[in-house]
Amino acid sequence: MKIEPLADRVVVEPVEEKEEKVGNIIIPDTAKEKPMEGKVVAVGPGKVNEKGERVKMTVKPGDRVLYNKFAGTEVKIGDKEYLIMRESDILAIIE
């Protein structure tokens, strides 16, 4: 299934952190924080400004990004989970 976001929306696949182990204690998934890093899967065409011109998106598919902790809407497509968020929710591109 292909997903194509609209306007200034971006589809991000969250990067799951590896299981954390402190000594002999394994921290359960429920105690872990939500990931704030992900890989851009798809981007929309961009937002239309007041003059009717389309503003080009800064991010592109394949970029690794940092985003707000509670940004976006979680969706499940097939067996994978994604976030759909506005480009303004993205804080930085990781190089």
N, CA, C and O atoms as a GROMACS GRO file, in nm:
protein
  380
    1MET      N    1   0.084  -0.118   0.000
    1MET     CA    2   0.000   0.000   0.000
    1MET      C    3   0.089   0.124   0.000
    1MET      O    4   0.187   0.131   0.074
    2LYS      N    5   0.055   0.221  -0.082
    2LYS     CA    6   0.131   0.346  -0.091
    2LYS      C    7   0.054   0.455  -0.020
    2LYS      O    8  -0.068   0.463  -0.031
    3ILE      N    9   0.126   0.539   0.053
    3ILE     CA   10   0.062   0.650   0.123
    3ILE      C   11   0.125   0.780   0.072
    3ILE      O   12   0.247   0.792   0.066
    4GLU      N   13   0.040   0.876   0.037
    4GLU     CA   14   0.088   1.004  -0.014
    4GLU      C   15   0.026   1.115   0.070
    4GLU      O   16  -0.094   1.140   0.062
    5PRO      N   17   0.108   1.184   0.152
    5PRO     CA   18   0.055   1.290   0.237
    5PRO      C   19   0.015   1.413   0.155
    5PRO      O   20   0.064   1.435   0.045
    6LEU      N   21  -0.076   1.493   0.211
    6LEU     CA   22  -0.125   1.613   0.146
    6LEU      C   23  -0.058   1.738   0.205
    6LEU      O   24  -0.010   1.735   0.318
    7ALA      N   25  -0.056   1.845   0.128
    7ALA     CA   26  -0.006   1.977   0.169
    7ALA      C   27   0.133   1.967   0.232
    7ALA      O   28   0.225   1.914   0.171
    8ASP      N   29   0.148   2.019   0.356
    8ASP     CA   30   0.280   2.020   0.420
    8ASP      C   31   0.295   1.906   0.520
    8ASP      O   32   0.368   1.918   0.619
    9ARG      N   33   0.228   1.795   0.495
    9ARG     CA   34   0.237   1.680   0.584
    9ARG      C   35   0.352   1.588   0.543
    9ARG      O   36   0.392   1.584   0.427
   10VAL      N   37   0.406   1.516   0.642
   10VAL     CA   38   0.520   1.426   0.623
   10VAL      C   39   0.488   1.294   0.690
   10VAL      O   40   0.433   1.293   0.801
   11VAL      N   41   0.522   1.182   0.626
   11VAL     CA   42   0.507   1.049   0.687
   11VAL      C   43   0.644   1.008   0.737
   11VAL      O   44   0.741   1.004   0.662
   12VAL      N   45   0.651   0.977   0.868
   12VAL     CA   46   0.778   0.941   0.933
   12VAL      C   47   0.765   0.804   0.995
   12VAL      O   48   0.666   0.773   1.060
   13GLU      N   49   0.867   0.721   0.973
   13GLU     CA   50   0.876   0.590   1.039
   13GLU      C   51   0.964   0.607   1.162
   13GLU      O   52   1.084   0.630   1.148
   14PRO      N   53   0.907   0.596   1.284
   14PRO     CA   54   0.988   0.615   1.404
   14PRO      C   55   1.099   0.510   1.413
   14PRO      O   56   1.079   0.393   1.378
   15VAL      N   57   1.216   0.554   1.459
   15VAL     CA   58   1.328   0.463   1.480
   15VAL      C   59   1.317   0.413   1.623
   15VAL      O   60   1.329   0.490   1.718
   16GLU      N   61   1.294   0.284   1.637
   16GLU     CA   62   1.280   0.226   1.770
   16GLU      C   63   1.415   0.213   1.837
   16GLU      O   64   1.513   0.172   1.775
   17GLU      N   65   1.420   0.249   1.965
   17GLU     CA   66   1.543   0.234   2.041
   17GLU      C   67   1.563   0.087   2.074
   17GLU      O   68   1.468   0.010   2.088
   18LYS      N   69   1.688   0.049   2.085
   18LYS     CA   70   1.720  -0.089   2.121
   18LYS      C   71   1.682  -0.113   2.266
   18LYS      O   72   1.676  -0.019   2.345
   19GLU      N   73   1.656  -0.240   2.300
   19GLU     CA   74   1.617  -0.275   2.436
   19GLU      C   75   1.727  -0.233   2.533
   19GLU      O   76   1.844  -0.266   2.514
   20GLU      N   77   1.688  -0.159   2.634
   20GLU     CA   78   1.785  -0.106   2.729
   20GLU      C   79   1.801  -0.202   2.846
   20GLU      O   80   1.703  -0.255   2.899
   21LYS      N   81   1.926  -0.223   2.884
   21LYS     CA   82   1.954  -0.315   2.994
   21LYS      C   83   2.047  -0.244   3.091
   21LYS      O   84   2.154  -0.197   3.052
   22VAL      N   85   2.007  -0.237   3.217
   22VAL     CA   86   2.089  -0.176   3.320
   22VAL      C   87   2.128  -0.288   3.416
   22VAL      O   88   2.046  -0.335   3.495
   23GLY      N   89   2.254  -0.329   3.409
   23GLY     CA   90   2.297  -0.444   3.490
   23GLY      C   91   2.220  -0.566   3.446
   23GLY      O   92   2.227  -0.605   3.329
   24ASN      N   93   2.148  -0.628   3.536
   24ASN     CA   94   2.065  -0.744   3.504
   24ASN      C   95   1.918  -0.707   3.492
   24ASN      O   96   1.832  -0.795   3.481
   25ILE      N   97   1.888  -0.578   3.494
   25ILE     CA   98   1.750  -0.532   3.486
   25ILE      C   99   1.719  -0.489   3.343
   25ILE      O  100   1.791  -0.408   3.285
   26ILE      N  101   1.611  -0.544   3.288
   26ILE     CA  102   1.565  -0.505   3.155
   26ILE      C  103   1.450  -0.408   3.173
   26ILE      O  104   1.353  -0.437   3.243
   27ILE      N  105   1.461  -0.293   3.109
   27ILE     CA  106   1.356  -0.191   3.119
   27ILE      C  107   1.243  -0.227   3.022
   27ILE      O  108   1.267  -0.238   2.902
   28PRO      N  109   1.120  -0.246   3.072
   28PRO     CA  110   1.009  -0.286   2.984
   28PRO      C  111   0.969  -0.175   2.888
   28PRO      O  112   0.996  -0.057   2.913
   29ASP      N  113   0.903  -0.214   2.778
   29ASP     CA  114   0.860  -0.118   2.676
   29ASP      C  115   0.769  -0.010   2.733
   29ASP      O  116   0.772   0.104   2.686
   30THR      N  117   0.688  -0.044   2.830
   30THR     CA  118   0.593   0.053   2.885
   30THR      C  119   0.664   0.166   2.961
   30THR      O  120   0.606   0.273   2.977
   31ALA      N  121   0.786   0.143   3.008
   31ALA     CA  122   0.860   0.245   3.083
   31ALA      C  123   0.946   0.331   2.992
   31ALA      O  124   1.000   0.433   3.037
   32LYS      N  125   0.960   0.293   2.868
   32LYS     CA  126   1.045   0.368   2.775
   32LYS      C  127   0.970   0.491   2.724
   32LYS      O  128   0.848   0.492   2.715
   33GLU      N  129   1.048   0.593   2.690
   33GLU     CA  130   0.989   0.713   2.631
   33GLU      C  131   0.964   0.690   2.483
   33GLU      O  132   1.026   0.605   2.420
   34LYS      N  133   0.871   0.768   2.428
   34LYS     CA  134   0.843   0.759   2.285
   34LYS      C  135   0.966   0.805   2.208
   34LYS      O  136   1.034   0.898   2.252
   35PRO      N  137   0.996   0.741   2.094
   35PRO     CA  138   1.110   0.786   2.015
   35PRO      C  139   1.083   0.924   1.956
   35PRO      O  140   0.969   0.958   1.924
   36MET      N  141   1.188   1.003   1.942
   36MET     CA  142   1.174   1.136   1.883
   36MET      C  143   1.259   1.147   1.757
   36MET      O  144   1.285   1.256   1.708
   37GLU      N  145   1.302   1.032   1.707
   37GLU     CA  146   1.383   1.028   1.586
   37GLU      C  147   1.317   0.934   1.488
   37GLU      O  148   1.260   0.832   1.527
   38GLY      N  149   1.324   0.968   1.360
   38GLY     CA  150   1.262   0.882   1.261
   38GLY      C  151   1.318   0.906   1.122
   38GLY      O  152   1.400   0.995   1.100
   39LYS      N  153   1.269   0.825   1.029
   39LYS     CA  154   1.311   0.834   0.890
   39LYS      C  155   1.190   0.878   0.808
   39LYS      O  156   1.081   0.822   0.821
   40VAL      N  157   1.209   0.980   0.725
   40VAL     CA  158   1.102   1.032   0.641
   40VAL      C  159   1.074   0.931   0.530
   40VAL      O  160   1.165   0.891   0.457
   41VAL      N  161   0.949   0.889   0.518
   41VAL     CA  162   0.908   0.791   0.418
   41VAL      C  163   0.846   0.860   0.297
   41VAL      O  164   0.872   0.822   0.182
   42ALA      N  165   0.764   0.963   0.322
   42ALA     CA  166   0.697   1.035   0.212
   42ALA      C  167   0.670   1.178   0.255
   42ALA      O  168   0.652   1.206   0.374
   43VAL      N  169   0.668   1.269   0.159
   43VAL     CA  170   0.637   1.410   0.186
   43VAL      C  171   0.529   1.458   0.091
   43VAL      O  172   0.517   1.410  -0.022
   44GLY      N  173   0.451   1.554   0.138
   44GLY     CA  174   0.348   1.613   0.054
   44GLY      C  175   0.409   1.714  -0.041
   44GLY      O  176   0.529   1.739  -0.036
   45PRO      N  177   0.327   1.773  -0.129
   45PRO     CA  178   0.377   1.868  -0.228
   45PRO      C  179   0.416   2.003  -0.169
   45PRO      O  180   0.487   2.080  -0.235
   46GLY      N  181   0.373   2.034  -0.049
   46GLY     CA  182   0.404   2.162   0.014
   46GLY      C  183   0.279   2.244   0.038
   46GLY      O  184   0.174   2.218  -0.021
   47LYS      N  185   0.291   2.342   0.123
   47LYS     CA  186   0.179   2.427   0.160
   47LYS      C  187   0.164   2.542   0.060
   47LYS      O  188   0.263   2.587   0.003
   48VAL      N  189   0.043   2.588   0.039
   48VAL     CA  190   0.017   2.702  -0.049
   48VAL      C  191   0.013   2.828   0.038
   48VAL      O  192  -0.061   2.835   0.136
   49ASN      N  193   0.094   2.930   0.001
   49ASN     CA  194   0.099   3.053   0.079
   49ASN      C  195  -0.015   3.148   0.040
   49ASN      O  196  -0.102   3.112  -0.040
   50GLU      N  197  -0.013   3.271   0.096
   50GLU     CA  198  -0.119   3.369   0.073
   50GLU      C  199  -0.128   3.413  -0.072
   50GLU      O  200  -0.234   3.453  -0.118
   51LYS      N  201  -0.016   3.407  -0.145
   51LYS     CA  202  -0.013   3.450  -0.284
   51LYS      C  203  -0.057   3.339  -0.380
   51LYS      O  204  -0.062   3.360  -0.501
   52GLY      N  205  -0.087   3.223  -0.325
   52GLY     CA  206  -0.128   3.111  -0.409
   52GLY      C  207  -0.012   3.030  -0.464
   52GLY      O  208  -0.032   2.944  -0.550
   53GLU      N  209   0.108   3.056  -0.417
   53GLU     CA  210   0.226   2.983  -0.461
   53GLU      C  211   0.254   2.867  -0.367
   53GLU      O  212   0.235   2.878  -0.246
   54ARG      N  213   0.299   2.758  -0.423
   54ARG     CA  214   0.332   2.641  -0.341
   54ARG      C  215   0.472   2.656  -0.282
   54ARG      O  216   0.568   2.682  -0.355
   55VAL      N  217   0.483   2.639  -0.150
   55VAL     CA  218   0.610   2.648  -0.079
   55VAL      C  219   0.674   2.510  -0.077
   55VAL      O  220   0.615   2.414  -0.028
   56LYS      N  221   0.796   2.501  -0.130
   56LYS     CA  222   0.868   2.374  -0.141
   56LYS      C  223   0.901   2.318  -0.002
   56LYS      O  224   0.934   2.393   0.090
   57MET      N  225   0.892   2.186   0.011
   57MET     CA  226   0.924   2.119   0.136
   57MET      C  227   1.075   2.116   0.159
   57MET      O  228   1.152   2.105   0.063
   58THR      N  229   1.116   2.125   0.285
   58THR     CA  230   1.258   2.122   0.321
   58THR      C  231   1.308   1.979   0.332
   58THR      O  232   1.419   1.948   0.288
   59VAL      N  233   1.226   1.891   0.389
   59VAL     CA  234   1.267   1.751   0.406
   59VAL      C  235   1.231   1.670   0.282
   59VAL      O  236   1.145   1.709   0.203
   60LYS      N  237   1.300   1.557   0.266
   60LYS     CA  238   1.274   1.468   0.153
   60LYS      C  239   1.277   1.324   0.202
   60LYS      O  240   1.333   1.297   0.308
   61PRO      N  241   1.218   1.232   0.128
   61PRO     CA  242   1.222   1.092   0.170
   61PRO      C  243   1.365   1.043   0.190
   61PRO      O  244   1.454   1.071   0.110
   62GLY      N  245   1.384   0.969   0.299
   62GLY     CA  246   1.517   0.916   0.332
   62GLY      C  247   1.588   0.996   0.438
   62GLY      O  248   1.684   0.947   0.498
   63ASP      N  249   1.544   1.121   0.465
   63ASP     CA  250   1.607   1.203   0.569
   63ASP      C  251   1.579   1.144   0.707
   63ASP      O  252   1.470   1.093   0.733
   64ARG      N  253   1.680   1.152   0.795
   64ARG     CA  254   1.660   1.118   0.936
   64ARG      C  255   1.631   1.248   1.009
   64ARG      O  256   1.704   1.345   0.993
   65VAL      N  257   1.524   1.250   1.087
   65VAL     CA  258   1.478   1.375   1.150
   65VAL      C  259   1.452   1.358   1.299
   65VAL      O  260   1.428   1.247   1.348
   66LEU      N  261   1.458   1.470   1.370
   66LEU     CA  262   1.414   1.479   1.509
   66LEU      C  263   1.284   1.556   1.509
   66LEU      O  264   1.270   1.655   1.437
   67TYR      N  265   1.186   1.511   1.589
   67TYR     CA  266   1.056   1.577   1.592
   67TYR      C  267   1.008   1.592   1.734
   67TYR      O  268   1.062   1.530   1.826
   68ASN      N  269   0.905   1.675   1.753
   68ASN     CA  270   0.847   1.696   1.885
   68ASN      C  271   0.802   1.564   1.945
   68ASN      O  272   0.760   1.473   1.874
   69LYS      N  273   0.810   1.554   2.076
   69LYS     CA  274   0.778   1.430   2.146
   69LYS      C  275   0.637   1.379   2.118
   69LYS      O  276   0.618   1.259   2.098
   70PHE      N  277   0.540   1.467   2.114
   70PHE     CA  278   0.402   1.424   2.094
   70PHE      C  279   0.348   1.470   1.959
   70PHE      O  280   0.228   1.494   1.944
   71ALA      N  281   0.436   1.480   1.861
   71ALA     CA  282   0.397   1.528   1.728
   71ALA      C  283   0.327   1.420   1.648
   71ALA      O  284   0.352   1.300   1.666
   72GLY      N  285   0.239   1.463   1.562
   72GLY     CA  286   0.179   1.375   1.463
   72GLY      C  287   0.069   1.283   1.512
   72GLY      O  288   0.034   1.278   1.630
   73THR      N  289   0.017   1.211   1.415
   73THR     CA  290  -0.088   1.112   1.439
   73THR      C  291  -0.034   0.975   1.404
   73THR      O  292   0.022   0.955   1.296
   74GLU      N  293  -0.050   0.881   1.494
   74GLU     CA  294   0.001   0.746   1.470
   74GLU      C  295  -0.096   0.670   1.379
   74GLU      O  296  -0.217   0.670   1.402
   75VAL      N  297  -0.040   0.605   1.277
   75VAL     CA  298  -0.120   0.522   1.188
   75VAL      C  299  -0.046   0.390   1.166
   75VAL      O  300   0.077   0.385   1.172
   76LYS      N  301  -0.121   0.286   1.143
   76LYS     CA  302  -0.062   0.155   1.118
   76LYS      C  303  -0.101   0.112   0.977
   76LYS      O  304  -0.219   0.102   0.944
   77ILE      N  305   0.000   0.085   0.895
   77ILE     CA  306  -0.022   0.039   0.759
   77ILE      C  307   0.048  -0.094   0.745
   77ILE      O  308   0.170  -0.104   0.755
   78GLY      N  309  -0.031  -0.197   0.722
   78GLY     CA  310   0.026  -0.332   0.720
   78GLY      C  311   0.071  -0.366   0.860
   78GLY      O  312  -0.008  -0.358   0.955
   79ASP      N  313   0.196  -0.404   0.876
   79ASP     CA  314   0.248  -0.437   1.008
   79ASP      C  315   0.342  -0.328   1.062
   79ASP      O  316   0.404  -0.347   1.167
   80LYS      N  317   0.352  -0.215   0.992
   80LYS     CA  318   0.441  -0.107   1.035
   80LYS      C  319   0.360   0.011   1.088
   80LYS      O  320   0.249   0.038   1.044
   81GLU      N  321   0.421   0.081   1.186
   81GLU     CA  322   0.358   0.200   1.242
   81GLU      C  323   0.432   0.324   1.192
   81GLU      O  324   0.554   0.326   1.184
   82TYR      N  325   0.354   0.426   1.157
   82TYR     CA  326   0.408   0.551   1.106
   82TYR      C  327   0.346   0.668   1.181
   82TYR      O  328   0.246   0.652   1.250
   83LEU      N  329   0.407   0.784   1.166
   83LEU     CA  330   0.352   0.909   1.217
   83LEU      C  331   0.328   1.001   1.097
   83LEU      O  332   0.413   1.014   1.009
   84ILE      N  333   0.212   1.065   1.094
   84ILE     CA  334   0.185   1.168   0.993
   84ILE      C  335   0.182   1.299   1.069
   84ILE      O  336   0.102   1.319   1.161
   85MET      N  337   0.272   1.391   1.029
   85MET     CA  338   0.285   1.518   1.099
   85MET      C  339   0.308   1.631   1.001
   85MET      O  340   0.341   1.608   0.884
   86ARG      N  341   0.292   1.752   1.048
   86ARG     CA  342   0.323   1.870   0.966
   86ARG      C  343   0.475   1.889   0.965
   86ARG      O  344   0.544   1.851   1.059
   87GLU      N  345   0.524   1.948   0.858
   87GLU     CA  346   0.668   1.973   0.849
   87GLU      C  347   0.715   2.062   0.964
   87GLU      O  348   0.829   2.051   1.008
   88SER      N  349   0.630   2.149   1.013
   88SER     CA  350   0.667   2.240   1.122
   88SER      C  351   0.690   2.165   1.254
   88SER      O  352   0.752   2.221   1.345
   89ASP      N  353   0.642   2.040   1.267
   89ASP     CA  354   0.666   1.959   1.386
   89ASP      C  355   0.806   1.899   1.387
   89ASP      O  356   0.851   1.848   1.489
   90ILE      N  357   0.874   1.904   1.273
   90ILE     CA  358   1.009   1.850   1.264
   90ILE      C  359   1.107   1.956   1.312
   90ILE      O  360   1.104   2.070   1.266
   91LEU      N  361   1.193   1.917   1.406
   91LEU     CA  362   1.285   2.011   1.467
   91LEU      C  363   1.418   2.023   1.392
   91LEU      O  364   1.475   2.131   1.383
   92ALA      N  365   1.467   1.910   1.338
   92ALA     CA  366   1.598   1.911   1.274
   92ALA      C  367   1.615   1.790   1.182
   92ALA      O  368   1.549   1.688   1.199
   93ILE      N  369   1.705   1.805   1.085
   93ILE     CA  370   1.745   1.693   0.999
   93ILE      C  371   1.880   1.645   1.050
   93ILE      O  372   1.972   1.726   1.070
   94ILE      N  373   1.893   1.515   1.071
   94ILE     CA  374   2.018   1.456   1.120
   94ILE      C  375   2.101   1.411   1.000
   94ILE      O  376   2.052   1.340   0.913
   95GLU      N  377   2.227   1.453   0.996
   95GLU     CA  378   2.314   1.414   0.886
   95GLU      C  379   2.419   1.316   0.934
   95GLU      O  380   2.502   1.271   0.855
   0.00000   0.00000   0.00000
